[in-house]
Amino acid sequence: MTPLNRATCAAIAPYAVWMGLMFALPATALGYAVRTAATLAVLVWCGRTQFGPLHELRKPVVSGVLVGLAVCALWIFPEQFAWYRETSLMKLVGLAPMAAAETASPYDPATCGWPLTLVRLAGSAFVIAPVEEIFFRSFLYRRLQNRDWTNVPLNRFDLSAFLWMVGLFALEHDTRLMAGAMAGVFYGALAIRRGLGAAIVAHVTTNLALGLFVIATRQWGFW
């Protein structure tokens, strides 16, 4: 296998496992825990090779944390207002957000127990966030520019590739298209300006803060 093919497999495999198990396993807290464990194992294995995506990690942390908190705020607070929920583009196209205050959830500790709730929190922050950043910001953005994507500098801005990356990332968050698109813009711009590591820190911060908010307020619809 060539270095390019190894790098491609390392960037795609964790995301492919995550998405594949999302469809294969039941939407339960235990299913999420199994998906998290399997994806983490693949991510760590890929990162051990010299072609693994984890070798692209760099600083800084502060900018990542600030951007991550900003994205979390943009994700949560507009939905606290009825005017946003009623006028949202998502509602107009039939993709209105799930009610954030939904009371029934498979991740509620009253349903699944605190260990599985905490696995849900850790998985969303420390597993899927890095996996998505490696796939979307490191691999996809550069692959859209050139087949030999490993030789494309991450800090090279390409408008077409950037918009495609943002759009596909938004589609992954189909019930919150606008929030997903905004997050894609923030994480993508940060990756280009400050490096993949900063984008990962931002995404981890967003998901961790959002998860803590969900648990504290019981607005399970955000999960």
C-alpha positions in Angstrom: 0.0 0.0 0.0 1.4 3.4 -1.0 1.9 6.2 1.6 -1.1 8.1 0.0 -3.4 5.1 0.3 -2.3 4.5 3.9 -3.0 8.1 4.8 -6.4 7.9 3.1 -7.4 4.8 4.9 -6.2 6.3 8.2 -8.3 9.4 7.7 -11.4 7.6 6.5 -11.5 4.4 8.5 -12.6 5.8 11.9 -15.4 7.9 10.4 -16.5 5.0 8.3 -16.7 2.7 11.4 -18.6 5.4 13.3 -21.2 5.9 10.5 -21.5 2.3 9.7 -22.2 1.3 13.3 -24.7 4.1 13.6 -26.9 2.3 11.1 -26.0 -1.2 12.2 -26.6 -0.8 16.0 -29.8 0.1 17.8 -30.2 3.8 18.9 -29.7 3.0 22.6 -27.1 4.1 25.1 -25.5 0.6 25.0 -25.3 0.8 21.2 -23.7 4.2 21.4 -21.1 2.8 23.9 -20.2 0.0 21.5 -19.9 2.4 18.6 -17.7 4.7 20.6 -15.4 1.9 21.7 -15.0 0.4 18.2 -14.4 3.8 16.7 -11.8 4.7 19.4 -10.0 1.5 18.7 -9.8 2.2 15.0 -8.8 5.8 15.6 -5.9 4.8 18.0 -4.7 2.1 15.6 -4.7 4.6 12.7 -2.9 7.2 14.8 0.0 4.8 15.6 1.2 4.6 12.0 3.4 7.3 10.5 0.7 8.0 8.0 -2.0 8.3 10.7 -4.0 11.5 10.9 -3.1 12.0 14.6 0.4 13.1 13.5 -1.1 16.3 12.1 -2.1 17.5 15.5 -0.7 20.8 16.5 -1.5 23.6 18.9 -3.0 26.0 19.9 -5.5 25.3 22.6 -6.8 28.8 23.6 -8.2 29.7 20.2 -9.8 26.3 19.9 -11.5 26.5 23.3 -12.9 30.0 22.5 -14.2 29.0 19.1 -15.7 25.8 20.5 -17.6 27.7 23.2 -18.8 30.2 20.6 -20.1 27.3 18.4 -21.8 25.8 21.4 -23.6 29.1 22.2 -24.7 29.4 18.5 -26.0 25.8 18.7 -28.0 26.2 21.9 -29.3 29.7 22.4 -31.2 30.5 19.2 -33.5 27.5 20.0 -34.5 29.0 23.3 -36.5 31.5 21.4 -39.8 30.7 19.7 -39.3 33.1 16.9 -36.2 31.1 15.8 -37.9 27.8 15.9 -40.9 29.2 13.9 -38.9 31.0 11.3 -35.9 28.7 11.0 -35.1 27.6 7.4 -35.1 24.1 8.7 -38.7 24.4 9.6 -39.5 25.7 6.1 -38.0 22.7 4.4 -39.5 20.2 6.9 -36.3 19.7 9.0 -37.2 21.5 12.2 -35.0 20.7 15.2 -36.2 18.1 17.6 -37.7 19.7 20.6 -34.7 20.6 22.8 -36.7 20.1 26.0 -37.8 16.5 25.0 -38.1 14.5 28.2 -37.6 11.0 27.0 -34.1 10.0 26.0 -32.2 6.7 25.9 -29.2 8.7 27.4 -31.1 9.9 30.5 -29.3 8.4 33.5 -32.8 7.5 34.8 -33.1 5.2 31.8 -29.7 3.9 31.2 -27.7 4.7 34.3 -24.9 7.2 34.9 -22.1 5.1 33.4 -23.7 5.0 30.0 -24.7 8.6 30.1 -21.1 9.5 30.8 -19.9 7.3 28.0 -22.3 9.2 25.7 -20.7 12.5 26.9 -17.2 11.2 26.5 -17.8 9.6 23.2 -19.4 12.7 21.7 -16.5 14.9 22.9 -13.4 12.9 22.8 -14.1 10.3 20.0 -16.5 11.6 17.4 -15.2 15.2 17.5 -11.6 14.3 16.5 -12.9 11.7 14.0 -15.1 14.3 12.2 -12.3 16.9 12.2 -9.8 14.4 10.7 -12.3 13.3 8.1 -13.9 16.7 7.1 -11.2 19.3 7.8 -8.0 17.3 7.2 -9.0 14.7 4.5 -12.1 15.9 2.7 -11.2 19.6 2.4 -7.9 18.8 0.8 -9.1 15.8 -1.2 -11.6 18.1 -2.9 -8.6 20.2 -4.1 -6.4 17.4 -5.3 -6.4 13.6 -5.4 -2.9 13.6 -3.8 -4.4 15.4 -0.8 -1.4 14.8 1.5 0.6 17.3 -0.5 -2.1 20.0 -0.2 -1.2 22.4 2.7 -4.1 22.6 5.1 -3.6 26.4 5.3 -4.3 26.8 1.6 -7.8 28.3 1.2 -10.0 27.1 -1.7 -13.5 28.5 -1.7 -15.1 25.7 -3.7 -13.6 22.9 -1.5 -14.5 24.9 1.6 -18.1 25.3 0.7 -18.5 21.7 -0.2 -16.9 20.7 3.1 -19.3 23.0 5.0 -22.3 21.7 3.1 -21.5 18.1 3.6 -20.8 18.6 7.3 -24.2 20.4 7.6 -26.0 17.5 5.9 -24.5 15.2 8.5 -26.4 17.2 11.1 -29.6 17.1 9.0 -32.0 18.2 11.7 -29.9 21.3 12.5 -28.7 22.3 9.0 -28.0 26.0 9.9 -26.2 25.2 13.1 -24.2 22.5 11.4 -23.2 24.8 8.6 -22.1 27.5 11.0 -20.0 25.0 12.9 -18.4 23.8 9.7 -17.5 27.4 8.8 -16.0 28.0 12.3 -14.1 24.7 12.5 -12.9 24.9 8.9 -11.6 28.5 9.2 -9.8 27.6 12.4 -8.2 24.6 10.8 -6.9 26.7 7.9 -5.6 29.5 10.1 -4.4 27.6 13.2 -4.1 24.0 12.3 -6.0 20.7 12.7 -5.2 20.5 16.4 -7.0 23.8 17.1 -10.1 22.6 15.1 -10.1 19.4 17.1 -9.9 21.3 20.4 -12.8 23.5 19.3 -15.0 20.6 18.3 -14.2 18.7 21.5 -15.0 21.9 23.5 -18.3 22.4 21.7 -19.4 18.8 22.2 -18.3 18.6 25.8 -20.0 21.9 26.7 -23.1 20.9 24.9 -23.2 17.6 26.6 -22.9 19.1 30.0 -25.6 21.6 29.2 -27.9 18.8 28.1 -27.3 16.8 31.2 -27.7 19.8 33.5 -30.9 21.1 31.8 -32.3 17.8 30.6 -32.8 19.3 27.1 -32.2 15.8 25.6 -33.3 17.0 22.1 -29.9 18.4 21.6 -28.5 14.8 21.8 
